[in-house]
Amino acid sequence: MSAPAEIAHLRPRPHLRAGALHLIETVGQSLAAIAPTLTPALNISVVAGLAGLGCWMSYFIGTLGVVIVAASVGVLASRHPEAGSYFIYIGRSFGPLVGALAGWSMISAYMFTAVAVALSFAIFLDDFLTAFGIKLGMLPTTLSMLVFIATVTYAAYRDVKLSSRVGLILEIISVGIMVVITAFFVYVKGTVIDPAQLKIASFNYGKVFSALPFVIFSFVGFESSATLAKESANPRRNIPLAVIGCATFSGIFFTLMAYLMVFGIGDDTATLGKSAAPFGDVAAKAGLGWATVVVYFAAMISVFACCLASINAAARLLFSMGKYQFLHRSMGLVHDTHRTPHRAILLCGGLLALICVGMLPAGLLDAFGYAGTFASFGFVVVYFALCIVAPMDLQKSSEMKARHVLLGMAGASLMLFVVVGSVYPVPEYPYNILPYVFFVYMTVGAVWFAVLKAKSPETLASIQHDMEGDGT
């Protein structure tokens, strides 16, 4: 029996629910995975601490790179609307082994994004309760985080359409709250002109670039709707719209919020960089202390949506890789009733709980920073590859134009800047070792897939066949 025929025989029934997601749910997946509220509520602390007054410039440069990558994703998604997305896109151009490594990279990316946001839930819960004079100990905090993880996993297990729509609604509410409060402290300031932040020639661009890995973390997830392409109605139109639209909106939002928050705190980026409640501190400095409770309630809403979207995306990658037997075939099973990749979702939920508990001794804020930075490496590697693959894919059908090559080169170059910025100038410990930890993780994957290739070359060869184009 040939490899495709053998795997077709093993293909599980029932299948993912094709056409279940319309544009609104597709946008909801990408926007919820980005979780725009998290950047002013927490992420900006890391970026401000690294980039100083160039904080907004880091976000501006990151926006350019991410929008270019989004355009590349849009090209590929419109041509190959499949579950597994990046694993499939890259594998068809560079071969099954590289495709498997892309999937391996993105699994770590989505999983550690989920880790970071689950840890941030504990941070926001503590901030929220502190406003009422309640202080949780480590045990209640840990239990609360585990309940949060279990709830998110259950939501992903039950219904992808409901979880995507809920994600969008929650993000609209939380971003709206942020915008209203920001408008209040801009009104208090009476101006938006901050001379210190507008002297761009004075920025330390070594520090600006060193912050880029975490800037990219603020965006990660914009591409995640592509992992649900098999479950999307009209994916050739909806996926590119969701990916490019969400990346552009988020980039504008992040850049403006970074500028306004640094301005709001009097350009004191050192204080902002050490804050576990940055947006609340800025609001308090503007005399809007009452806003803190509202802000961190909104942030808890946002992290639920983000964690849910991350698990959905990671599970779809595990599902696709399980179908091709890069991972255990149980990952490719679909629930009889809910039509979700339930085994993959449960594995994601279990790993998420274990990793979060294991990182708690580092402290919540530090653990959040480590997890977010590690996640960004997984995304950057694949973003770099996508910028190269998109024009190559168009070349196969003689559709490639000069602009496609230029965009691909620009996006790949910016992603290389991110990689270089993560190792030079050498960041402080333990951020300086995280790129090498990620390299070890990728090496483990490469060895595993090389062994698989040697033992079962027909399994790797099967990726060359369009085995998901028949409505599975």
N, C-alpha and C positions, 0 to 999 in steps of 0.2 A: 504493500500500500504506500502511495506517495505521501510525503510530509503534509501537503495541503489537504489531501483526502483524509489522512489519519486525524489531523486536527479538526477537520470539519466534522468527522465522526464523533469527536469528543466535545464538540461545541455544545454548551449547555442550553437548555430551554427552561423557563422562558427567557426572553431577552430584555435588555433595557427598554424603557418605554419611549419609543421613537415619536418625535413630534410633540412631546408633552410640554416643552418650554417655548413660549412665545418671546417676542423682543423684550417685554418688561421683565420676565424672569431671567433672560440671558444677561441683560444689563444688571439685574439684581445680583447675579452670581459674581460678576467682575467687581461691581462697586462694593459689595459686602466683603469680598476678599481683600480689597485695598483698605477698607475701613478708614476713610479719610479723617474721621474724628480722632483716631489714635495719634496722628502726627502732632497736632497742637496739644493734645491731652498728655502725651508722654514721649513719643519718638523724638520730638524736637530737642529734648534735654541732651540726648547723645550728640546730635548734630551741632547744636550750639556750643557744647563743650569742646568739640573738635575743631569747628570752623570759625568760632568767634563771630565777629561782625560780618563775616562772609557767609553766614548761615543761609541767607536767602539766595545767594549766588550758587551755593551748593545745590539747592533745590532747583534753581533755574537750569543749571547745567544738566542735572539729573533728568529734568523734564524733557529737554531736547533729546537726550539719549533714549528715554523710554518711549516717547512718541514715535521716534524712528523705528524702534523695535516693534512697536504696536502696528505700524504700517506693514512691516515684514510678516508679522503674525496674521494680519488681515489678508494678505496675499495668499498665504498658505491655507488659512482656514476657508477661504472662499473656493479653493481648488480641491481641498481634501477634508470635507466635514466628517471627522471620525472621532470616536472615543480614543483616548490615549494620545491624541494630538502630537505633542513634541516628540515623543517616542517614535511615532509613525513618520512625521515630517522629516526628521533628521535621518532616520534609518533608511529611508528610500533614496536619499541623496548620497549618504556617506557609508551605507552598508549597515547590516543588522547589529554588529557589535557596537558601533558608535551610537546607533539608535537606542540600544539597550542602556548604554551609559548616560544618554540624555534623560531617559526615563528614570534611571537611578538617581541622577542629579536632582531632578525635579521632585522626586519623592522626598528626599531630604529637605528640599526647599519648602515644600508645603507642610511637611511634618513639623519643622522647626519654626515655621510661621505660626502654626497652631500652638506650639509650645510657648512662644513669646506672648501670644495674645491670651492664653490661659493664665500665664503668670501675671499679665497686666490686669486681668480680672481681679486677682487677689489684691493688687496694688490699688485699683480703683475702689474696690469694696472697702478697703481700709481707709482710704481718703474720705469716702462717703460717710462711713460710720463715725470717723473722727470728728466730722463737722457737728455730730450730735453728742459728742463726748463719750463715744463708745470705742473702746480699744480692744481688738481681738488679739488673742495670743496665737502662737504658731500652730497649735493643733486645730483650733476652730478655723483658722485661715486655710490650712491644708484641706480640711474636710469640705469647706465651702468650695474650694477649687475643684475637688474631685466630684462634687455634686454638679458643678458647672460642666465639667467634661462629660459626665454621664448624660446630662440633659442634651448637650450638643450632639453627642453620638446617637442618641435615640432619635432626635429630629432628623439627622442625616439618614438613618436607617429606614425611617418610615416613608418619606415622600420628597423627591428632589424638587418637584414643582412648588410645593408648599414652602420648603426651606429656602428656595431661591427668592420667592416673592416676599417672604417674611424678612429676609436679609435686606432687600431693597427698601422696604417700608421703614425698618429700623434705622438704616443709614440716612434716609431722608430726614427723619425726625432728629437724629443726633447732630447732623451737619447743620440743620436749620437752627438748632439751639446755639451752636457755636457761632454762627454768623450773626445772630441777634446780639449775643453778648459782646462780640468783637465790635459791632457797630456802637454799642454803649461806650466802650472804653476809648474808641476813636473820637467819639463826641466829647468825652471828658478832656482828651488831649487838645482838641480844637484844631488839629492839623495832622497831616499824614507825612509831612516833610521831616526826614531825619538825616541831617547832613552827614553824620558819622557813617551811616550805612550806604550813603550815595557816593562816598569817596572810594570807588571800586579799585582804583589804582593802589590804594593803601592796604588792600586785603592781603593776607598771607595765603597765597594760592596753593602752597604745599599743604596747609591745613584744610583749605577748601576741598582739595581733591582727596585728602585722607578721610573726609567725612562721606565721600560718595557711596561706599558700600552700604552704610546705614541709610543714606538718602534713598538708594534703590530699594531698601527694605520698606520704606514708606509706600512705595508704589506696588510692591509685589502683590500679585493676584489679579492685576488688570487683565492678564492673559488667560485667567482660569476658566472663563466661559468657553474657551475653545475645547477644554476637556469634556464639556457636556454637549459637544456638537451632535453626537448621535441621538441625543434626547431633545434636540432643538428643532422647532419648525422653521423651515427656510434658513438653514444654518449658513448658506453661502452669502446671505445678506445680513442676517442678524448678528453673527459672530464678529465680522469686521466692524460693524457699527458699535457693538458693545465694547470691544477691545480698544479701538482707537478713541471713541468718545469718552470712555471712563478714564483712560490714561491722560487725555488732554484736560478734562475737567479737574482731575486730581492734581495735576502739575500746577495749574493756575492757582488752585486753592492753597496748595502747600507753600508756594513761593510767596503769595500775599500774606498768608498767616505767619510765616517765618519772619518776614519783614516787620509786620505789625506787632508781633509779640516781643521781638527784640526792642523795638521802639517803645512799646508799652512798659517794659521793665527798665527803661532808662539806659539801654545799651549795655546792661550788666550781664553779659553772656556767661561769665563765670558762675554767677548765682543761678542763672537759668539752666546751665549745664549740670548742676548738682541737684536740681529739683526733681522730686518724685511726683510733683503736682504742678507742672509748669504753667498750664493755662490758668489754674486757680490762683497761682502767685501773681500772674500778670493782672488778672481781674481784681485781686485784692489791692494791688498797688494803685489801681485806678479808682479805688473806693467802692468796688463792686463785690465785696466779700460774700454777699448773699448768693452770688452766681456760682460759687464753688460747688455747692450741693447739686445744683442743676447740671453743671458741667460733668461731674463724675457719675451722675446717674446716666447721662447721655453716653458717656464713655463705656459704661457697663453694657448698655444696649448695643453699642457698636462692636465690642469685642465678642459678644455672642454671635452676631452676624458674620464677623470675620472668621472666627473659629469654625463655624458651620461651613462656610464656603471653602475653607482650607481642607477640611476633612472630605468634603464632597470631591474636590479636585484630586487630592492624594489617592482617594479610593478608586477614582476612574483610571488613574495611571496604573495602580496595582491590578485593577480589573483587566486592562488591556495587556499588560505584561504577563498576567496569569494565563490569559487566553493563548498567548504565543509560547507559553511554558518557559519564559525567562524566570518566572517565579512559580511557586507551587500552583497547580491548576485550580485549587480551591478558590484562589483569588479571582478567578474568572467566572464564578457562579453568581447567579442572580436570584433574588428572593421570589418565591412563587407568587406572592400577593402584592408586595410593595414594589416589585420590579426595580430594586436597587441592588448594587453589588454588596450585599450584606456582610459577607465574610471579610471583604476588604475594609469595610467601614468599621467593623468590630475590631479588627487588627489595629487600625489607625487609632481608635479610641483607647485601646489598651496600651499601646506604645506611648501615646500622649500622656496618659496618667503616670506611667513609669518614669518617663524622662522628666516630667515636671517635678515629681517628688524627689528624683535624684539630684536636681539642680537647686533645690531649696536651700541647702547649706551655704550657697554662694550669696544669698540675700536676694530678695525679689527684684530690686531694680537692676543689680548687676547681672543676675541670671537672665533678665529680659534683654539686656544689651548683648550678652553673649549669644543667646539663641537667635536674636534678630540678625546679628552680623553673620553668623554661620549660615542662616537661611539664605541670606543675600548672595553668598557665593554660589549656591546651587542654581539660583535664578540667573546670575550673570553669565555663567558658563553656557547655559542654554540660550540666553538672549544673544550672546555672541554668535553661536552656531546658527541661530535662526536668521540673523542678518546676512550670513553667507549663503544659507540654503535657499532663501526666497528668490534671488535672481537666478540661481542654478535651476530651480524648479520651473521658473518661467522660460528658461532657455530650452528646456525639453520640448516645449510646445511652440517654440519660436515666437514667444510673446515678450521676451525680455527687451527692454529699452535702456538707453543710457542712464535715465533717471533712476531705474531700479538698481543698477550697479552702484551709482553714486550714493544713493540712500543706504544701501547695504554696507558700503565702505564706511560711511559716516557713523552708522550705528555700531558697527564692529569696533571702530576706533574709540568711540566713547566708552564702550564696555571694557576695552583694554585699559583705558584710563582708570576705570574703577578697580580693575585687578591690580594695576601698578600702585594705585593709591592705598590699597590695603596692605602693602608691604613696604612702601617707601613714600615719605619718611616713615621709619619704623614706629608703629604705634606702641602705646604702653601695654605692658603685660596685663591680662592674658590675650588682648586683641592681637598681639604680634604673633601668637602661635596658632590662632584660629585658621588662617589660610592653609597651614601645613596639616592641621587636623582634617580639614576638608580634603586635602590631597590624599591623605591616608584612606579616608572613606571612599574616594573615587578609585583608588588603587585596589581596595578590597573588591569593589564591584567589577573592575576590569579583570581581576584574577578569576572571579566567579564565572563571568561570562566567557572567558577564554577556556576555562575547563569545560563549560557547557558546550562550547563550539567543538572542542576536541572529542567529547563523548557523544554528542548528538548534533552533528552539523546540519541535519535536515531541519531541526527546530529553528536554528538561526536563519536558514534559507527561506523559511516560510514567510518571513516579514516582507519578502519581495512580492508576494501575492496580495492582491487587494481582498483580504478575507473579511473585511468589515463593510464592504460595499453592497451587501445583499440584504440590508435591513436588519442585521443582527444587532 
